[in-house]
Amino acid sequence: MDIGEPDLLNVKAGEQLVETQMVKPDFFWGFYSEGIAIGTVENSFGFEVVPDMDGAVYDGNKFYSIIDTGSTALVISVLYFEPLIENLFAYAGIDDWKFDSGIVLTKCKYELPSLFFDIDGKWVEARPQDYMYDFEGNGRNCMLFIMPASSGMNILGMPLHVDYYSVHDPQKGTVSWAPHKDSPKGTIKTGPPPTGKRLLRSSSTEVKKRLSPVITLIVVIFMAVLSAITWEKWFIPWIDKRKPSTRMRKIYSASFFLFMMLFTVYAMFPVVRAIVDTDEDEGSGKISTA
């Protein structure tokens, strides 16, 4: 790590820093990506726009993503995680993999392709060595540091930075990239833009499953706010009219909040579960033990 001016001696001989512009101003190192390429930059996929998905951020057909050196994985929005993984293994001609508890598992011996991420028209590479991890330490089973997230954006972590010398310039709002002096990676390519192929949204069942904790949290917050407003605006005046003792006042209040809690658990949550579990058994069978 260099603080201050970049040390170009750390850049691979014959290479130059390639600058990518981030969204400015932005709280994160954010940008709008045109797509992801698998194997070669010519085999690129754009993002199918999902206008009805709350929280998804687009600029035209570009999908909001951030660069995060604090993340150990390539965190892909649940909207596009499933088709990305399917296309990744299809490109490699491998069907021996499974998705278990949010993690993709496969054999370490398999040769998976590089992934290229479009950042401001530049294709930045994550090699399989960067995103595959031998978690048992015996060279047999590997997990992928490509993980889903219930969010409307992609978070590109450390696998994207491996073997690059990158320069983050907060003043200009840019990140510049070049293979470092010992890197096996090649020159960063510009274009071509994504082909007509698209990463189509994940199945509705998968999206709903991933979003269920978010929906549950929203319901809890909504019911907490509703309870507080109802208690203050309606229930307290109702109690005051009856002029109960302090003890009875506490009993009334406790009973009210107990009722609201039970209503949330036994009335609201079943509705949420019904939404999340709709057509659960009608999915395409994607992302399962293969």
Backbone hydrogen bonds in HBPLUS format (Angstrom, degrees):
<---DONOR---> <-ACCEPTOR-->    atom                        ^
c    i                          cat <-CA-CA->   ^        H-A-AA   ^      H-
h    n   atom  resd res      DA  || num        DHA   H-A  angle D-A-AA Bond
n    s   type  num  typ     dist DA aas  dist angle  dist       angle   num
A0010-ASN N   A0007-ASP O   2.97 MM   3  5.90 168.3  1.99 125.4 129.3     1
A0011-VAL N   A0008-LEU O   3.11 MM   3  5.22 163.4  2.13 105.3 109.9     2
A0181-LYS N   A0010-ASN O   2.81 MM 171  5.24 137.6  1.99 130.6 131.2     3
A0012-LYS N   A0179-PRO O   2.83 MM 167  5.60 170.8  1.84 153.2 150.0     4
A0015-GLU N   A0012-LYS O   3.01 MM   3  5.56 157.7  2.06 142.0 142.2     5
A0018-VAL N   A0177-TRP O   2.70 MM 159  5.08 161.4  1.73 141.8 147.7     6
A0177-TRP N   A0018-VAL O   2.84 MM 159  5.08 153.5  1.91 132.1 138.1     7
A0020-THR N   A0175-VAL O   2.85 MM 155  5.34 145.1  1.98 133.3 144.7     8
A0175-VAL N   A0020-THR O   2.95 MM 155  5.34 159.4  1.99 153.0 159.5     9
A0022-MET N   A0173-GLY O   2.84 MM 151  5.47 162.7  1.87 162.6 164.1    10
A0023-VAL N   A0030-GLY O   2.64 MM   7  5.51 167.6  1.65 149.1 153.2    11
A0067-ILE N   A0029-TRP O   2.91 MM  38  5.42 157.9  1.96 145.9 151.2    12
A0031-PHE N   A0065-SER O   2.86 MM  34  5.55 155.9  1.92 160.5 164.0    13
A0065-SER N   A0031-PHE O   2.85 MM  34  5.55 160.2  1.89 169.2 171.9    14
A0033-SER N   A0063-PHE O   2.85 MM  30  5.20 168.4  1.86 141.9 137.9    15
A0063-PHE N   A0033-SER O   2.85 MM  30  5.20 152.8  1.93 150.3 146.9    16
A0118-ASP N   A0035-GLY O   3.12 MM  83  5.61 168.5  2.13 162.2 160.3    17
A0036-ILE N   A0045-PHE O   2.95 MM   9  5.38 145.5  2.07 149.9 156.6    18
A0045-PHE N   A0036-ILE O   2.75 MM   9  5.38 149.2  1.84 142.0 151.7    19
A0037-ALA N   A0116-PHE O   2.78 MM  79  4.87 164.0  1.80 145.6 151.1    20
A0116-PHE N   A0037-ALA O   2.86 MM  79  4.87 162.3  1.89 143.8 145.6    21
A0038-ILE N   A0043-ASN O   3.02 MM   5  5.78 159.1  2.07 155.1 152.7    22
A0039-GLY N   A0114-SER O   2.85 MM  75  5.03 174.9  1.85 161.8 160.0    23
A0043-ASN N   A0040-THR O   3.07 MM   3  5.47 148.0  2.18 107.7 116.5    24
A0046-GLY N   A0197-LYS O   2.92 MM 151  6.26 171.0  1.93 148.0 144.9    25
A0199-LEU N   A0046-GLY O   2.73 MM 153  6.04 156.0  1.79 152.6 156.6    26
A0048-GLU N   A0199-LEU O   3.31 MM 151  5.87 163.9  2.34 136.1 133.5    27
A0053-MET N   A0050-VAL O   3.26 MM   3  5.75 163.1  2.29 121.4 122.0    28
A0056-ALA N   A0053-MET O   3.27 MM   3  5.80 165.9  2.29 129.3 132.7    29
A0057-VAL N   A0152-GLY O   3.38 MM  95  6.05 156.1  2.44 149.1 143.5    30
A0064-TYR N   A0057-VAL O   3.01 MM   7  5.51 169.1  2.02 158.4 155.9    31
A0059-ASP N   A0062-LYS O   2.88 MM   3  5.04 150.7  1.97 137.5 145.1    32
A0062-LYS N   A0059-ASP O   3.10 MM   3  5.04 161.3  2.13 115.5 119.5    33
A0154-ASN N   A0064-TYR O   3.32 MM  90  6.83 151.9  2.41 138.1 144.4    34
A0066-ILE N   A0154-ASN O   2.89 MM  88  6.36 148.8  1.99 149.1 158.5    35
A0156-LEU N   A0066-ILE O   2.83 MM  90  6.11 170.1  1.84 173.7 170.8    36
A0068-ASP N   A0156-LEU O   2.97 MM  88  5.85 172.4  1.97 139.6 140.3    37
A0071-SER N   A0068-ASP O   3.22 MM   3  5.67 168.9  2.23 113.5 116.8    38
A0158-MET N   A0071-SER O   2.81 MM  87  6.07 165.2  1.83 156.9 156.4    39
A0157-GLY N   A0073-ALA O   2.99 MM  84  5.04 134.3  2.21 129.1 138.5    40
A0074-LEU N   A0145-PHE O   2.80 MM  71  6.03 170.6  1.81 148.0 149.7    41
A0147-MET N   A0074-LEU O   2.97 MM  73  6.28 149.2  2.07 139.9 149.7    42
A0075-VAL N   A0155-ILE O   2.75 MM  80  4.88 156.6  1.80 165.9 157.8    43
A0155-ILE N   A0075-VAL O   2.73 MM  80  4.88 167.7  1.74 150.9 155.3    44
A0076-ILE N   A0147-MET O   2.76 MM  71  6.04 152.5  1.84 162.7 170.4    45
A0149-ALA N   A0076-ILE O   3.04 MM  73  6.02 128.8  2.31 146.3 144.5    46
A0080-TYR N   A0077-SER O   2.89 MM   3  5.71 147.8  2.00 124.2 130.6    47
A0081-PHE N   A0077-SER O   2.94 MM   4  5.91 132.4  2.17 150.0 161.9    48
A0078-VAL N   A0149-ALA O   2.88 MM  71  5.44 141.8  2.02 162.9 152.9    49
A0202-SER N   A0079-LEU O   2.71 MM 123  5.12 134.4  1.92 127.1 140.7    50
A0084-LEU N   A0080-TYR O   3.10 MM   4  6.11 152.0  2.19 146.9 155.1    51
A0085-ILE N   A0081-PHE O   3.01 MM   4  6.24 166.1  2.03 159.9 162.5    52
A0086-GLU N   A0082-GLU O   3.03 MM   4  6.23 166.5  2.04 156.3 160.4    53
A0087-ASN N   A0083-PRO O   2.99 MM   4  6.02 162.4  2.02 143.7 148.3    54
A0088-LEU N   A0084-LEU O   2.89 MM   4  6.02 146.6  2.00 145.1 155.1    55
A0089-PHE N   A0085-ILE O   3.10 MM   4  6.34 167.3  2.11 156.9 157.2    56
A0090-ALA N   A0086-GLU O   2.92 MM   4  6.03 149.7  2.01 143.1 152.9    57
A0091-TYR N   A0087-ASN O   2.96 MM   4  5.95 154.8  2.02 140.3 145.9    58
A0092-ALA N   A0088-LEU O   3.30 MM   4  6.59 149.2  2.40 137.4 145.2    59
A0093-GLY N   A0089-PHE O   2.94 MM   4  6.03 113.9  2.39 134.3 150.9    60
A0094-ILE N   A0089-PHE O   2.99 MM   5  5.26 168.0  2.01 152.6 153.2    61
A0093-GLY N   A0090-ALA O   3.07 MM   3  4.90 145.3  2.19  95.0 105.7    62
A0290-ALA N   A0097-TRP O   3.03 MM 193  5.63 151.3  2.11 154.0 163.0    63
A0098-LYS N   A0105-LEU O   2.98 MM   7  5.37 154.5  2.05 147.9 154.2    64
A0105-LEU N   A0098-LYS O   2.80 MM   7  5.37 169.4  1.81 164.2 168.0    65
A0100-ASP N   A0103-ILE O   2.81 MM   3  5.29 164.4  1.84 158.4 156.5    66
A0103-ILE N   A0100-ASP O   3.03 MM   3  5.29 152.9  2.11 109.0 117.6    67
A0144-LEU N   A0104-VAL O   3.00 MM  40  5.56 146.0  2.12 153.8 160.3    68
A0106-THR N   A0142-CYS O   2.94 MM  36  5.46 161.0  1.98 157.1 161.1    69
A0142-CYS N   A0106-THR O   2.78 MM  36  5.46 173.9  1.79 158.9 160.7    70
A0110-TYR N   A0107-LYS O   3.27 MM   3  5.85 161.5  2.30 114.2 119.1    71
A0108-CYS N   A0140-ARG O   2.83 MM  32  5.38 164.5  1.86 131.9 137.3    72
A0115-LEU N   A0126-ALA O   2.92 MM  11  5.20 169.3  1.93 149.2 151.8    73
A0126-ALA N   A0115-LEU O   2.76 MM  11  5.20 158.2  1.80 160.4 165.1    74
A0117-PHE N   A0124-VAL O   2.87 MM   7  5.27 164.1  1.89 147.7 149.4    75
A0124-VAL N   A0117-PHE O   3.04 MM   7  5.27 165.3  2.06 144.9 141.3    76
A0119-ILE N   A0122-LYS O   2.75 MM   3  5.13 164.7  1.77 152.6 157.9    77
A0122-LYS N   A0119-ILE O   2.99 MM   3  5.13 157.6  2.04 108.5 115.8    78
A0191-GLY N   A0121-GLY O   3.04 MM  70  5.72 147.9  2.14 147.3 156.8    79
A0123-TRP N   A0189-LYS O   2.88 MM  66  5.51 162.4  1.91 163.1 167.2    80
A0130-ASP N   A0127-ARG O   2.78 MM   3  5.17 143.9  1.90 110.0 121.8    81
A0131-TYR N   A0127-ARG O   3.29 MM   4  6.77 136.1  2.50 145.0 157.2    82
A0131-TYR N   A0128-PRO O   3.18 MM   3  5.22 130.2  2.44  96.3 108.8    83
A0132-MET N   A0128-PRO O   2.83 MM   4  5.64 130.2  2.08 155.3 161.7    84
A0145-PHE N   A0131-TYR O   2.60 MM  14  4.77 167.5  1.62 147.2 152.0    85
A0133-TYR N   A0143-MET O   2.84 MM  10  5.32 153.9  1.91 158.8 165.7    86
A0135-PHE N   A0133-TYR O   3.04 MM   2  5.64 117.3  2.45 110.0  93.6    87
A0143-MET N   A0133-TYR O   2.92 MM  10  5.32 156.7  1.97 147.9 150.7    88
A0137-GLY N   A0134-ASP O   3.27 MM   3  5.35 139.5  2.44  98.6 109.5    89
A0160-LEU N   A0157-GLY O   3.11 MM   3  6.07 154.4  2.18 129.2 134.3    90
A0161-HIS N   A0158-MET O   2.79 MM   3  5.04 137.6  1.97 109.9 122.9    91
A0162-VAL N   A0158-MET O   3.20 MM   4  6.38 133.3  2.43 159.9 172.8    92
A0164-TYR N   A0161-HIS O   3.02 MM   3  5.48 153.5  2.10 141.3 137.5    93
A0180-HIS N   A0163-ASP O   3.20 MM  17  5.86 162.5  2.23 123.4 128.1    94
A0165-TYR N   A0178-ALA O   2.64 MM  13  5.34 174.6  1.64 175.9 175.2    95
A0167-VAL N   A0176-SER O   2.86 MM   9  4.98 153.2  1.93 137.9 145.9    96
A0176-SER N   A0167-VAL O   2.89 MM   9  4.98 158.6  1.93 138.8 144.8    97
A0169-ASP N   A0174-THR O   2.91 MM   5  5.32 177.9  1.91 162.2 162.7    98
A0173-GLY N   A0169-ASP O   2.82 MM   4  5.72 132.3  2.05 144.7 159.8    99
A0174-THR N   A0169-ASP O   3.19 MM   5  5.32 153.7  2.26 141.4 145.2   100
A0183-SER N   A0180-HIS O   2.92 MM   3  5.16 167.7  1.94 125.3 125.3   101
A0207-VAL N   A0203-SER O   3.06 MM   4  6.40 164.0  2.09 158.1 162.9   102
A0208-LYS N   A0204-SER O   2.89 MM   4  6.02 163.1  1.92 149.2 154.0   103
A0209-LYS N   A0205-THR O   2.94 MM   4  6.16 157.9  1.99 149.3 155.4   104
A0210-ARG N   A0206-GLU O   3.04 MM   4  6.25 161.5  2.07 150.0 154.3   105
A0211-LEU N   A0207-VAL O   2.90 MM   4  6.06 145.2  2.02 146.5 156.9   106
A0212-SER N   A0208-LYS O   2.94 MM   4  5.90 118.0  2.34 141.9 155.1   107
A0212-SER N   A0209-LYS O   3.37 MM   3  5.29 151.3  2.46  95.5 103.5   108
A0214-VAL N   A0211-LEU O   2.96 MM   3  5.19 117.4  2.37 104.9 120.9   109
A0215-ILE N   A0211-LEU O   2.86 MM   4  6.15 161.2  1.90 160.8 167.1   110
A0216-THR N   A0212-SER O   2.88 MM   4  6.01 160.6  1.91 150.2 155.7   111
A0217-LEU N   A0213-PRO O   2.98 MM   4  6.15 158.2  2.03 143.0 148.4   112
A0218-ILE N   A0214-VAL O   2.98 MM   4  6.25 157.4  2.03 149.0 155.2   113
A0219-VAL N   A0215-ILE O   2.95 MM   4  6.24 156.4  2.00 150.4 156.6   114
A0220-VAL N   A0216-THR O   2.93 MM   4  6.23 160.4  1.97 152.5 157.6   115
A0221-ILE N   A0217-LEU O   2.94 MM   4  6.18 167.7  1.96 154.9 157.8   116
A0222-PHE N   A0218-ILE O   2.86 MM   4  6.00 163.2  1.89 149.5 155.0   117
A0223-MET N   A0219-VAL O   2.88 MM   4  6.05 166.0  1.90 153.4 156.8   118
A0224-ALA N   A0220-VAL O   2.91 MM   4  6.07 151.3  1.99 146.9 155.3   119
A0225-VAL N   A0221-ILE O   2.96 MM   4  6.19 164.1  1.99 154.5 157.9   120
A0226-LEU N   A0222-PHE O   2.86 MM   4  6.05 164.0  1.89 151.2 156.5   121
A0227-SER N   A0223-MET O   2.84 MM   4  5.89 155.3  1.90 141.3 148.1   122
A0228-ALA N   A0224-ALA O   3.05 MM   4  6.25 161.5  2.09 146.0 150.6   123
A0229-ILE N   A0225-VAL O   2.99 MM   4  6.21 164.2  2.01 154.7 158.7   124
A0230-THR N   A0226-LEU O   2.90 MM   4  6.00 166.3  1.92 151.3 155.6   125
A0231-TRP N   A0227-SER O   2.84 MM   4  5.91 159.1  1.89 149.0 155.3   126
A0232-GLU N   A0228-ALA O   3.04 MM   4  6.17 157.4  2.10 143.0 148.8   127
A0233-LYS N   A0229-ILE O   2.82 MM   4  5.83 170.0  1.83 156.2 159.7   128
A0234-TRP N   A0230-THR O   2.93 MM   4  5.32 151.0  2.01 133.9 141.4   129
A0235-PHE N   A0230-THR O   2.96 MM   5  6.28 164.7  1.98 151.7 156.5   130
A0236-ILE N   A0231-TRP O   2.86 MM   5  5.92 148.3  1.96 155.2 160.1   131
A0238-TRP N   A0234-TRP O   3.14 MM   4  6.24 150.7  2.23 140.7 149.3   132
A0239-ILE N   A0235-PHE O   2.92 MM   4  6.24 151.5  2.00 151.1 158.7   133
A0240-ASP N   A0236-ILE O   2.88 MM   4  6.12 164.3  1.90 158.4 162.8   134
A0241-LYS N   A0237-PRO O   3.17 MM   4  6.36 146.3  2.29 143.8 150.4   135
A0242-ARG N   A0239-ILE O   2.92 MM   3  5.38 139.9  2.08 110.9 122.3   136
A0243-LYS N   A0240-ASP O   3.23 MM   3  5.07 146.9  2.34  96.5 106.0   137
A0249-ARG N   A0245-SER O   2.84 MM   4  6.06 151.1  1.92 151.4 160.8   138
A0250-LYS N   A0246-THR O   3.05 MM   4  6.33 153.5  2.13 146.5 151.9   139
A0251-ILE N   A0247-ARG O   3.05 MM   4  6.38 152.6  2.13 143.3 151.4   140
A0252-TYR N   A0248-MET O   2.81 MM   4  6.05 164.4  1.83 153.9 157.2   141
A0253-SER N   A0249-ARG O   3.01 MM   4  6.24 164.9  2.03 147.8 151.8   142
A0254-ALA N   A0250-LYS O   2.85 MM   4  6.00 163.5  1.88 149.5 154.5   143
A0255-SER N   A0251-ILE O   2.87 MM   4  5.99 156.4  1.92 148.1 155.1   144
A0256-PHE N   A0252-TYR O   2.92 MM   4  6.18 150.6  2.01 147.1 155.2   145
A0257-PHE N   A0253-SER O   3.09 MM   4  6.41 167.6  2.11 156.1 156.9   146
A0258-LEU N   A0254-ALA O   2.92 MM   4  6.05 150.3  2.01 145.2 154.4   147
A0259-PHE N   A0255-SER O   2.90 MM   4  6.06 155.2  1.96 144.8 151.3   148
A0260-MET N   A0256-PHE O   2.99 MM   4  6.34 158.9  2.03 150.2 155.8   149
A0261-MET N   A0257-PHE O   2.94 MM   4  6.08 152.5  2.02 141.6 149.0   150
A0262-LEU N   A0258-LEU O   2.94 MM   4  6.17 164.7  1.96 152.2 155.9   151
A0263-PHE N   A0259-PHE O   2.82 MM   4  6.01 153.7  1.89 149.6 157.8   152
A0264-THR N   A0260-MET O   2.97 MM   4  6.15 151.7  2.05 141.2 148.2   153
A0265-VAL N   A0261-MET O   2.97 MM   4  6.26 163.1  2.00 152.0 156.1   154
A0266-TYR N   A0262-LEU O   2.83 MM   4  5.82 171.0  1.84 153.3 156.4   155
A0267-ALA N   A0263-PHE O   2.83 MM   4  5.13 135.6  2.03 131.3 139.6   156
A0268-MET N   A0263-PHE O   3.15 MM   5  6.66 148.6  2.25 145.2 154.3   157
A0269-PHE N   A0264-THR O   2.90 MM   5  6.18 156.5  1.96 166.7 172.6   158
A0271-VAL N   A0268-MET O   3.03 MM   3  5.30 123.1  2.37 103.6 118.1   159
A0272-VAL N   A0268-MET O   3.10 MM   4  6.50 154.1  2.16 150.3 158.0   160
A0273-ARG N   A0269-PHE O   2.82 MM   4  6.12 166.2  1.84 160.9 164.2   161
A0274-ALA N   A0270-PRO O   2.87 MM   4  5.99 149.1  1.96 139.7 148.5   162
A0275-ILE N   A0271-VAL O   3.03 MM   4  6.33 149.5  2.12 145.4 152.9   163
A0276-VAL N   A0272-VAL O   2.92 MM   4  6.22 165.5  1.94 156.6 160.3   164
A0277-ASP N   A0273-ARG O   2.80 MM   4  5.83 157.4  1.85 149.1 155.3   165
A0280-GLU N   A0277-ASP O   3.03 MM   3  5.09 141.7  2.18 139.6 129.9   166
A0282-GLU N   A0279-ASP O   2.99 MM   3  5.03 164.0  2.02 110.4 114.3   167
